[in-house]
Amino acid sequence: MEKTIRHTPEEIARKIEELAESIHQRKWTHQPVGFLGIANGGIPLAHALQKAYAKLSGKELPVGVIDVVFSRDDISTTPIPKTSQPTEIPFSLDGETIILVDDVLFSGRTVRAALDELFSHGRPSEVVLATLFDRGGRKLPIQADFNGFREEVPPDHQVKVHIEPESPENHSLRIFPTSQP
């Protein structure tokens, strides 16, 4: 079976701009201090959002990385990824508003692990979640505050997102059966 491309690079770039616009337009109690991309898929999306947000607001928020590998509740059943980025938070968390970013929202376990990791580094006053693609199938009561695409995807399918912040023409979003690469 062929891989299914669901959205063009232009649609994905437009959705990222819409996410940045929604973040910019929100009435914040405290302005966000930065984006934290969940390794690995959330990192390029966080950089793309940073770029789009700076274009709208004139303010370039820093981007950090949150690694959830050892905070997951399924670490005994899920292999550790071959490539990983260590947690790197270039701003203070305490009392701040943080925008947590991931490319795909599925069961909610990755976000839960990211929150555990985040709170092991400090105590933000507010954490909001921005995702590009919500595929449904939640196992935990976690929802994105800002979301691009929403589509129910069967559990036996994968959603692969590729974001290149400096080359939006290379963005891709594929949905395909798990048995395919």
Backbone as JSON Lines, residues from 0, in Angstrom:
{"i":0,"aa":"M","n":[0.84,-1.18,0.0],"ca":[0.0,0.0,0.0],"c":[0.89,1.25,0.0]}
{"i":1,"aa":"E","n":[0.53,2.23,-0.79],"ca":[1.31,3.46,-0.9],"c":[1.12,4.35,0.31]}
{"i":2,"aa":"K","n":[2.16,5.11,0.62],"ca":[2.08,6.09,1.7],"c":[1.1,7.18,1.3]}
{"i":3,"aa":"T","n":[0.34,7.63,2.24],"ca":[-0.67,8.64,1.97],"c":[-0.17,10.0,2.43]}
{"i":4,"aa":"I","n":[-0.11,10.96,1.53],"ca":[0.23,12.33,1.89],"c":[-1.1,13.03,2.12]}
{"i":5,"aa":"R","n":[-1.26,13.57,3.3],"ca":[-2.55,14.17,3.63],"c":[-2.59,15.68,3.45]}
{"i":6,"aa":"H","n":[-1.44,16.33,3.56],"ca":[-1.42,17.79,3.47],"c":[-0.18,18.24,2.71]}
{"i":7,"aa":"T","n":[-0.35,19.26,1.9],"ca":[0.76,19.78,1.12],"c":[1.69,20.59,2.02]}
{"i":8,"aa":"P","n":[2.93,20.81,1.58],"ca":[3.83,21.66,2.36],"c":[3.24,23.06,2.6]}
{"i":9,"aa":"E","n":[2.51,23.57,1.62],"ca":[1.9,24.9,1.76],"c":[0.82,24.9,2.85]}
{"i":10,"aa":"E","n":[0.01,23.84,2.88],"ca":[-1.02,23.73,3.92],"c":[-0.39,23.63,5.31]}
{"i":11,"aa":"I","n":[0.69,22.87,5.41],"ca":[1.37,22.71,6.7],"c":[1.97,24.05,7.14]}
{"i":12,"aa":"A","n":[2.63,24.74,6.22],"ca":[3.22,26.05,6.56],"c":[2.14,27.03,6.99]}
{"i":13,"aa":"R","n":[1.01,27.02,6.3],"ca":[-0.11,27.9,6.66],"c":[-0.65,27.55,8.05]}
{"i":14,"aa":"K","n":[-0.73,26.26,8.36],"ca":[-1.22,25.83,9.67],"c":[-0.26,26.27,10.77]}
{"i":15,"aa":"I","n":[1.03,26.2,10.52],"ca":[2.02,26.65,11.5],"c":[1.86,28.16,11.74]}
{"i":16,"aa":"E","n":[1.64,28.91,10.68],"ca":[1.4,30.35,10.82],"c":[0.13,30.62,11.61]}
{"i":17,"aa":"E","n":[-0.92,29.82,11.39],"ca":[-2.17,29.97,12.14],"c":[-1.97,29.64,13.62]}
{"i":18,"aa":"L","n":[-1.16,28.62,13.91],"ca":[-0.86,28.29,15.3],"c":[-0.13,29.46,15.97]}
{"i":19,"aa":"A","n":[0.86,30.02,15.28],"ca":[1.6,31.16,15.83],"c":[0.68,32.35,16.04]}
{"i":20,"aa":"E","n":[-0.23,32.58,15.11],"ca":[-1.2,33.67,15.23],"c":[-2.1,33.45,16.44]}
{"i":21,"aa":"S","n":[-2.57,32.24,16.65],"ca":[-3.42,31.93,17.82],"c":[-2.66,32.15,19.12]}
{"i":22,"aa":"I","n":[-1.4,31.74,19.15],"ca":[-0.57,31.96,20.34],"c":[-0.38,33.45,20.57]}
{"i":23,"aa":"H","n":[-0.12,34.17,19.5],"ca":[0.09,35.62,19.6],"c":[-1.17,36.36,20.06]}
{"i":24,"aa":"Q","n":[-2.33,35.91,19.62],"ca":[-3.6,36.59,19.92],"c":[-4.17,36.24,21.29]}
{"i":25,"aa":"R","n":[-3.68,35.18,21.9],"ca":[-4.24,34.76,23.19],"c":[-4.03,35.86,24.24]}
{"i":26,"aa":"K","n":[-5.0,36.03,25.08],"ca":[-4.9,36.98,26.19],"c":[-4.17,36.27,27.34]}
{"i":27,"aa":"W","n":[-2.89,36.54,27.47],"ca":[-2.04,35.87,28.46],"c":[-2.05,36.63,29.78]}
{"i":28,"aa":"T","n":[-2.05,35.9,30.88],"ca":[-1.85,36.51,32.2],"c":[-0.39,36.96,32.3]}
{"i":29,"aa":"H","n":[0.52,36.06,31.9],"ca":[1.95,36.36,31.8],"c":[2.37,35.97,30.4]}
{"i":30,"aa":"Q","n":[3.08,36.82,29.71],"ca":[3.54,36.5,28.36],"c":[4.44,35.27,28.39]}
{"i":31,"aa":"P","n":[4.33,34.4,27.38],"ca":[5.17,33.2,27.34],"c":[6.65,33.56,27.32]}
{"i":32,"aa":"V","n":[7.45,32.74,27.99],"ca":[8.88,32.98,28.06],"c":[9.63,32.2,26.98]}
{"i":33,"aa":"G","n":[9.02,31.12,26.48],"ca":[9.7,30.35,25.45],"c":[8.93,29.12,25.02]}
{"i":34,"aa":"F","n":[9.44,28.51,23.95],"ca":[8.88,27.27,23.4],"c":[9.77,26.12,23.88]}
{"i":35,"aa":"L","n":[9.15,25.01,24.27],"ca":[9.89,23.79,24.6],"c":[9.42,22.69,23.67]}
{"i":36,"aa":"G","n":[10.28,22.29,22.74],"ca":[9.96,21.23,21.8],"c":[10.21,19.87,22.43]}
{"i":37,"aa":"I","n":[9.22,18.99,22.37],"ca":[9.39,17.64,22.89],"c":[10.2,16.85,21.87]}
{"i":38,"aa":"A","n":[11.33,16.29,22.33],"ca":[12.21,15.53,21.45],"c":[11.48,14.26,20.99]}
{"i":39,"aa":"N","n":[11.52,13.94,19.75],"ca":[12.29,14.57,18.69],"c":[11.39,15.43,17.79]}
{"i":40,"aa":"G","n":[10.17,15.02,17.55],"ca":[9.31,15.69,16.58],"c":[8.9,17.1,16.92]}
{"i":41,"aa":"G","n":[8.85,17.44,18.21],"ca":[8.43,18.78,18.6],"c":[9.49,19.84,18.41]}
{"i":42,"aa":"I","n":[10.74,19.44,18.27],"ca":[11.83,20.42,18.17],"c":[11.75,21.25,16.89]}
{"i":43,"aa":"P","n":[11.68,20.63,15.7],"ca":[11.59,21.47,14.5],"c":[10.3,22.29,14.46]}
{"i":44,"aa":"L","n":[9.2,21.74,14.99],"ca":[7.96,22.51,15.03],"c":[8.11,23.71,15.96]}
{"i":45,"aa":"A","n":[8.78,23.54,17.09],"ca":[9.01,24.66,18.01],"c":[9.81,25.76,17.3]}
{"i":46,"aa":"H","n":[10.81,25.38,16.52],"ca":[11.61,26.38,15.78],"c":[10.77,27.07,14.71]}
{"i":47,"aa":"A","n":[9.92,26.31,14.04],"ca":[9.05,26.92,13.02],"c":[8.05,27.87,13.67]}
{"i":48,"aa":"L","n":[7.5,27.48,14.82],"ca":[6.58,28.37,15.54],"c":[7.3,29.61,16.04]}
{"i":49,"aa":"Q","n":[8.52,29.44,16.51],"ca":[9.32,30.58,16.97],"c":[9.48,31.6,15.84]}
{"i":50,"aa":"K","n":[9.82,31.11,14.68],"ca":[10.03,31.97,13.51],"c":[8.73,32.7,13.12]}
{"i":51,"aa":"A","n":[7.62,31.96,13.07],"ca":[6.33,32.57,12.7],"c":[5.86,33.54,13.77]}
{"i":52,"aa":"Y","n":[6.07,33.21,15.04],"ca":[5.67,34.07,16.15],"c":[6.47,35.37,16.13]}
{"i":53,"aa":"A","n":[7.77,35.27,15.87],"ca":[8.63,36.47,15.81],"c":[8.19,37.4,14.69]}
{"i":54,"aa":"K","n":[7.77,36.82,13.57],"ca":[7.3,37.61,12.43],"c":[6.05,38.41,12.81]}
{"i":55,"aa":"L","n":[5.18,37.81,13.62],"ca":[3.95,38.47,14.04],"c":[4.16,39.47,15.18]}
{"i":56,"aa":"S","n":[4.97,39.08,16.14],"ca":[5.08,39.86,17.38],"c":[6.3,40.76,17.44]}
{"i":57,"aa":"G","n":[7.29,40.46,16.6],"ca":[8.54,41.21,16.69],"c":[9.41,40.74,17.85]}
{"i":58,"aa":"K","n":[8.98,39.68,18.54],"ca":[9.71,39.16,19.7],"c":[10.1,37.71,19.43]}
{"i":59,"aa":"E","n":[11.39,37.42,19.48],"ca":[11.86,36.06,19.25],"c":[12.01,35.35,20.58]}
{"i":60,"aa":"L","n":[11.07,34.45,20.86],"ca":[11.14,33.66,22.08],"c":[12.16,32.54,21.91]}
{"i":61,"aa":"P","n":[12.92,32.22,22.95],"ca":[13.89,31.14,22.84],"c":[13.19,29.78,22.72]}
{"i":62,"aa":"V","n":[13.94,28.83,22.17],"ca":[13.45,27.46,22.02],"c":[14.34,26.54,22.84]}
{"i":63,"aa":"G","n":[13.69,25.69,23.63],"ca":[14.41,24.67,24.38],"c":[13.94,23.3,23.95]}
{"i":64,"aa":"V","n":[14.56,22.29,24.54],"ca":[14.26,20.89,24.21],"c":[13.93,20.16,25.5]}
{"i":65,"aa":"I","n":[12.9,19.35,25.46],"ca":[12.55,18.51,26.61],"c":[12.58,17.06,26.13]}
{"i":66,"aa":"D","n":[13.43,16.26,26.74],"ca":[13.57,14.85,26.39],"c":[12.74,14.02,27.36]}
{"i":67,"aa":"V","n":[11.88,13.17,26.84],"ca":[10.96,12.41,27.68],"c":[11.29,10.92,27.77]}
{"i":68,"aa":"V","n":[12.38,10.5,27.16],"ca":[12.68,9.06,27.06],"c":[12.62,8.37,28.42]}
{"i":69,"aa":"F","n":[13.24,8.94,29.43],"ca":[13.3,8.26,30.72],"c":[12.16,8.66,31.66]}
{"i":70,"aa":"S","n":[11.24,9.49,31.18],"ca":[10.08,9.88,31.98],"c":[8.81,9.16,31.53]}
{"i":71,"aa":"R","n":[8.92,8.37,30.48],"ca":[7.73,7.68,29.95],"c":[7.31,6.55,30.88]}
{"i":72,"aa":"D","n":[6.01,6.31,30.97],"ca":[5.5,5.22,31.8],"c":[5.55,3.88,31.07]}
{"i":73,"aa":"D","n":[5.92,3.91,29.78],"ca":[5.99,2.67,29.01],"c":[7.42,2.36,28.58]}
{"i":74,"aa":"I","n":[8.4,2.87,29.33],"ca":[9.8,2.69,28.96],"c":[10.18,1.2,28.89]}
{"i":75,"aa":"S","n":[9.54,0.37,29.69],"ca":[9.87,-1.06,29.67],"c":[9.36,-1.76,28.42]}
{"i":76,"aa":"T","n":[8.37,-1.17,27.74],"ca":[7.81,-1.82,26.55],"c":[8.13,-1.08,25.25]}
{"i":77,"aa":"T","n":[8.67,0.13,25.37],"ca":[8.97,0.94,24.19],"c":[10.48,1.09,24.08]}
{"i":78,"aa":"P","n":[11.05,0.75,22.93],"ca":[12.5,0.88,22.8],"c":[12.94,2.34,22.87]}
{"i":79,"aa":"I","n":[14.12,2.56,23.43],"ca":[14.69,3.9,23.49],"c":[15.08,4.29,22.07]}
{"i":80,"aa":"P","n":[14.69,5.51,21.62],"ca":[15.02,5.92,20.25],"c":[16.52,5.95,20.01]}
{"i":81,"aa":"K","n":[16.9,5.67,18.76],"ca":[18.31,5.68,18.39],"c":[18.9,7.08,18.49]}
{"i":82,"aa":"T","n":[18.1,8.08,18.13],"ca":[18.56,9.46,18.23],"c":[17.71,10.18,19.26]}
{"i":83,"aa":"S","n":[18.37,10.95,20.07],"ca":[17.66,11.68,21.11],"c":[18.4,12.97,21.39]}
{"i":84,"aa":"Q","n":[17.68,13.93,21.88],"ca":[18.26,15.21,22.27],"c":[18.13,15.33,23.77]}
{"i":85,"aa":"P","n":[19.18,15.73,24.45],"ca":[19.04,15.91,25.9],"c":[18.18,17.13,26.21]}
{"i":86,"aa":"T","n":[17.56,17.12,27.39],"ca":[16.78,18.28,27.82],"c":[17.7,19.48,27.93]}
{"i":87,"aa":"E","n":[17.28,20.57,27.31],"ca":[18.04,21.82,27.35],"c":[17.03,22.96,27.42]}
{"i":88,"aa":"I","n":[17.01,23.64,28.55],"ca":[16.04,24.71,28.77],"c":[16.81,26.01,28.97]}
{"i":89,"aa":"P","n":[16.82,26.88,27.96],"ca":[17.64,28.1,28.01],"c":[16.96,29.3,28.69]}
{"i":90,"aa":"F","n":[16.0,29.03,29.55],"ca":[15.3,30.11,30.25],"c":[14.8,29.55,31.58]}
{"i":91,"aa":"S","n":[14.48,30.45,32.48],"ca":[13.94,30.04,33.77],"c":[12.51,29.55,33.6]}
{"i":92,"aa":"L","n":[12.17,28.51,34.32],"ca":[10.81,27.97,34.29],"c":[9.95,28.54,35.42]}
{"i":93,"aa":"D","n":[10.56,28.82,36.53],"ca":[9.83,29.18,37.74],"c":[8.96,30.42,37.55]}
{"i":94,"aa":"G","n":[7.65,30.21,37.73],"ca":[6.69,31.29,37.65],"c":[6.4,31.78,36.24]}
{"i":95,"aa":"E","n":[6.89,31.08,35.24],"ca":[6.77,31.53,33.85],"c":[5.69,30.75,33.1]}
{"i":96,"aa":"T","n":[5.32,31.28,31.93],"ca":[4.41,30.61,31.02],"c":[5.25,29.94,29.93]}
{"i":97,"aa":"I","n":[5.05,28.65,29.76],"ca":[5.82,27.84,28.83],"c":[4.88,27.29,27.76]}
{"i":98,"aa":"I","n":[5.35,27.31,26.52],"ca":[4.6,26.69,25.42],"c":[5.3,25.38,25.09]}
{"i":99,"aa":"L","n":[4.65,24.27,25.46],"ca":[5.14,22.94,25.17],"c":[4.69,22.58,23.76]}
{"i":100,"aa":"V","n":[5.59,22.05,22.94],"ca":[5.3,21.82,21.52],"c":[5.61,20.37,21.14]}
{"i":101,"aa":"D","n":[4.64,19.74,20.45],"ca":[4.88,18.42,19.89],"c":[4.22,18.34,18.52]}
{"i":102,"aa":"D","n":[4.76,17.5,17.65],"ca":[4.23,17.41,16.3],"c":[2.9,16.66,16.24]}
{"i":103,"aa":"V","n":[2.8,15.53,16.96],"ca":[1.6,14.7,16.9],"c":[1.12,14.41,18.32]}
{"i":104,"aa":"L","n":[-0.17,14.57,18.53],"ca":[-0.8,14.21,19.8],"c":[-1.61,12.94,19.57]}
{"i":105,"aa":"F","n":[-1.3,11.91,20.36],"ca":[-2.0,10.64,20.2],"c":[-2.56,10.21,21.55]}
{"i":106,"aa":"S","n":[-1.88,9.35,22.28],"ca":[-2.42,8.81,23.53],"c":[-2.37,9.81,24.67]}
{"i":107,"aa":"G","n":[-1.44,10.74,24.62],"ca":[-1.25,11.7,25.71],"c":[-0.07,11.32,26.6]}
{"i":108,"aa":"R","n":[0.49,10.13,26.4],"ca":[1.59,9.66,27.25],"c":[2.86,10.48,27.09]}
{"i":109,"aa":"T","n":[3.17,10.89,25.89],"ca":[4.37,11.7,25.67],"c":[4.23,13.05,26.37]}
{"i":110,"aa":"V","n":[3.08,13.65,26.28],"ca":[2.86,14.95,26.94],"c":[2.93,14.78,28.45]}
{"i":111,"aa":"R","n":[2.35,13.71,28.98],"ca":[2.43,13.47,30.42],"c":[3.88,13.32,30.86]}
{"i":112,"aa":"A","n":[4.66,12.59,30.08],"ca":[6.08,12.42,30.39],"c":[6.82,13.75,30.29]}
{"i":113,"aa":"A","n":[6.46,14.56,29.31],"ca":[7.09,15.88,29.16],"c":[6.79,16.77,30.38]}
{"i":114,"aa":"L","n":[5.57,16.69,30.87],"ca":[5.22,17.47,32.07],"c":[6.02,17.0,33.28]}
{"i":115,"aa":"D","n":[6.17,15.68,33.42],"ca":[6.99,15.16,34.52],"c":[8.42,15.68,34.42]}
{"i":116,"aa":"E","n":[8.99,15.6,33.24],"ca":[10.37,16.08,33.02],"c":[10.46,17.59,33.26]}
{"i":117,"aa":"L","n":[9.49,18.32,32.75],"ca":[9.46,19.77,32.91],"c":[9.46,20.17,34.38]}
{"i":118,"aa":"F","n":[8.58,19.55,35.16],"ca":[8.47,19.91,36.57],"c":[9.64,19.41,37.4]}
{"i":119,"aa":"S","n":[10.47,18.55,36.84],"ca":[11.7,18.16,37.54],"c":[12.77,19.24,37.39]}
{"i":120,"aa":"H","n":[12.53,20.21,36.5],"ca":[13.48,21.31,36.26],"c":[13.02,22.64,36.83]}
{"i":121,"aa":"G","n":[11.79,22.74,37.27],"ca":[11.28,24.0,37.79],"c":[9.77,23.96,37.9]}
{"i":122,"aa":"R","n":[9.22,25.1,38.3],"ca":[7.77,25.16,38.5],"c":[7.17,26.33,37.73]}
{"i":123,"aa":"P","n":[6.78,26.11,36.48],"ca":[6.15,27.19,35.72],"c":[4.78,27.52,36.29]}
{"i":124,"aa":"S","n":[4.32,28.74,36.05],"ca":[2.98,29.11,36.5],"c":[1.92,28.59,35.54]}
{"i":125,"aa":"E","n":[2.29,28.42,34.26],"ca":[1.34,27.95,33.25],"c":[2.1,27.21,32.16]}
{"i":126,"aa":"V","n":[1.54,26.09,31.75],"ca":[2.08,25.33,30.62],"c":[0.94,25.13,29.65]}
{"i":127,"aa":"V","n":[1.14,25.53,28.39],"ca":[0.15,25.29,27.35],"c":[0.77,24.37,26.31]}
{"i":128,"aa":"L","n":[-0.08,23.66,25.58],"ca":[0.38,22.69,24.61],"c":[-0.02,23.11,23.2]}
{"i":129,"aa":"A","n":[0.96,23.11,22.3],"ca":[0.72,23.37,20.88],"c":[1.14,22.13,20.1]}
{"i":130,"aa":"T","n":[0.23,21.63,19.26],"ca":[0.54,20.48,18.43],"c":[0.14,20.77,16.98]}
{"i":131,"aa":"L","n":[0.81,20.13,16.06],"ca":[0.45,20.3,14.65],"c":[-0.68,19.36,14.26]}
{"i":132,"aa":"F","n":[-0.66,18.11,14.77],"ca":[-1.63,17.11,14.33],"c":[-2.15,16.33,15.53]}
{"i":133,"aa":"D","n":[-3.45,16.4,15.74],"ca":[-4.12,15.63,16.78],"c":[-4.8,14.46,16.08]}
{"i":134,"aa":"R","n":[-4.33,13.26,16.34],"ca":[-4.85,12.07,15.66],"c":[-5.92,11.34,16.45]}
{"i":135,"aa":"G","n":[-6.33,11.88,17.61],"ca":[-7.34,11.21,18.43],"c":[-6.74,10.01,19.13]}
{"i":136,"aa":"G","n":[-7.59,9.19,19.74],"ca":[-7.13,7.97,20.39],"c":[-6.52,8.19,21.76]}
{"i":137,"aa":"R","n":[-6.94,9.24,22.44],"ca":[-6.36,9.58,23.73],"c":[-6.57,8.49,24.77]}
{"i":138,"aa":"K","n":[-5.54,8.23,25.55],"ca":[-5.58,7.3,26.68],"c":[-5.55,8.08,28.01]}
{"i":139,"aa":"L","n":[-5.15,9.33,27.94],"ca":[-5.07,10.2,29.11],"c":[-5.85,11.49,28.81]}
{"i":140,"aa":"P","n":[-6.36,12.16,29.84],"ca":[-7.16,13.36,29.61],"c":[-6.3,14.59,29.29]}
{"i":141,"aa":"I","n":[-5.65,14.56,28.13],"ca":[-4.76,15.64,27.71],"c":[-5.24,16.16,26.36]}
{"i":142,"aa":"Q","n":[-5.37,17.47,26.26],"ca":[-5.8,18.12,25.02],"c":[-4.84,19.26,24.71]}
{"i":143,"aa":"A","n":[-4.68,19.56,23.44],"ca":[-3.85,20.7,23.04],"c":[-4.62,22.0,23.19]}
{"i":144,"aa":"D","n":[-3.93,23.03,23.65],"ca":[-4.51,24.37,23.71],"c":[-4.52,25.0,22.32]}
{"i":145,"aa":"F","n":[-3.51,24.65,21.53],"ca":[-3.38,25.14,20.15],"c":[-3.11,23.93,19.28]}
{"i":146,"aa":"N","n":[-3.94,23.74,18.25],"ca":[-3.79,22.57,17.4],"c":[-3.99,22.95,15.94]}
{"i":147,"aa":"G","n":[-3.19,22.34,15.07],"ca":[-3.31,22.59,13.64],"c":[-4.38,21.73,13.01]}
{"i":148,"aa":"F","n":[-4.04,20.49,12.71],"ca":[-4.95,19.55,12.07],"c":[-5.52,18.59,13.11]}
{"i":149,"aa":"R","n":[-6.76,18.17,12.9],"ca":[-7.35,17.14,13.77],"c":[-8.05,16.14,12.87]}
{"i":150,"aa":"E","n":[-7.64,14.88,13.02],"ca":[-8.23,13.82,12.22],"c":[-8.08,12.5,12.97]}
{"i":151,"aa":"E","n":[-9.15,11.75,13.07],"ca":[-9.09,10.43,13.7],"c":[-8.29,9.5,12.79]}
{"i":152,"aa":"V","n":[-7.27,8.89,13.37],"ca":[-6.41,7.97,12.62],"c":[-6.49,6.61,13.31]}
{"i":153,"aa":"P","n":[-6.69,5.54,12.55],"ca":[-6.77,4.21,13.17],"c":[-5.5,3.89,13.97]}
{"i":154,"aa":"P","n":[-5.64,3.14,15.06],"ca":[-4.49,2.82,15.9],"c":[-3.39,2.04,15.19]}
{"i":155,"aa":"D","n":[-3.73,1.34,14.09],"ca":[-2.72,0.57,13.36],"c":[-2.05,1.39,12.26]}
{"i":156,"aa":"H","n":[-2.16,2.7,12.34],"ca":[-1.52,3.61,11.39],"c":[-0.56,4.53,12.12]}
{"i":157,"aa":"Q","n":[0.44,5.0,11.4],"ca":[1.39,5.98,11.93],"c":[1.15,7.33,11.28]}
{"i":158,"aa":"V","n":[1.5,8.36,12.0],"ca":[1.51,9.72,11.47],"c":[2.95,10.2,11.55]}
{"i":159,"aa":"K","n":[3.53,10.53,10.42],"ca":[4.91,11.02,10.36],"c":[4.88,12.46,9.88]}
{"i":160,"aa":"V","n":[5.46,13.33,10.67],"ca":[5.53,14.75,10.34],"c":[7.0,15.1,10.13]}
{"i":161,"aa":"H","n":[7.26,15.85,9.09],"ca":[8.61,16.35,8.82],"c":[8.5,17.86,8.66]}
{"i":162,"aa":"I","n":[9.19,18.6,9.53],"ca":[9.17,20.06,9.49],"c":[10.6,20.55,9.3]}
{"i":163,"aa":"E","n":[10.8,21.44,8.35],"ca":[12.08,22.12,8.15],"c":[11.83,23.61,8.29]}
{"i":164,"aa":"P","n":[12.12,24.18,9.47],"ca":[11.82,25.59,9.71],"c":[12.38,26.55,8.66]}
{"i":165,"aa":"E","n":[13.54,26.23,8.11],"ca":[14.16,27.12,7.11],"c":[13.75,26.79,5.68]}
{"i":166,"aa":"S","n":[13.07,25.67,5.48],"ca":[12.65,25.25,4.14],"c":[11.23,24.69,4.18]}
{"i":167,"aa":"P","n":[10.22,25.55,4.35],"ca":[8.85,25.08,4.46],"c":[8.37,24.26,3.25]}
{"i":168,"aa":"E","n":[9.0,24.44,2.11],"ca":[8.6,23.67,0.93],"c":[8.89,22.17,1.11]}
{"i":169,"aa":"N","n":[9.66,21.82,2.15],"ca":[9.97,20.42,2.43],"c":[9.12,19.82,3.55]}
{"i":170,"aa":"H","n":[8.19,20.59,4.1],"ca":[7.31,20.05,5.14],"c":[6.51,18.88,4.56]}
{"i":171,"aa":"S","n":[6.26,17.88,5.4],"ca":[5.39,16.78,4.97],"c":[4.64,16.21,6.17]}
{"i":172,"aa":"L","n":[3.51,15.61,5.87],"ca":[2.69,14.93,6.88],"c":[2.11,13.71,6.19]}
{"i":173,"aa":"R","n":[2.54,12.52,6.64],"ca":[2.12,11.27,6.03],"c":[1.39,10.41,7.06]}
{"i":174,"aa":"I","n":[0.37,9.72,6.58],"ca":[-0.35,8.76,7.41],"c":[-0.33,7.44,6.64]}
{"i":175,"aa":"F","n":[0.1,6.37,7.31],"ca":[0.21,5.09,6.63],"c":[0.12,3.95,7.63]}
{"i":176,"aa":"P","n":[-0.2,2.75,7.15],"ca":[-0.26,1.59,8.04],"c":[1.07,1.36,8.74]}
{"i":177,"aa":"T","n":[1.02,0.91,9.99],"ca":[2.22,0.71,10.8],"c":[3.22,-0.22,10.14]}
{"i":178,"aa":"S","n":[2.78,-1.14,9.33],"ca":[3.69,-2.09,8.68],"c":[4.57,-1.46,7.62]}
{"i":179,"aa":"Q","n":[4.3,-0.2,7.25],"ca":[5.12,0.48,6.25],"c":[6.21,1.3,6.94]}
{"i":180,"aa":"P","n":[7.34,1.58,6.22],"ca":[8.43,2.4,6.8],"c":[8.04,3.86,6.9]}
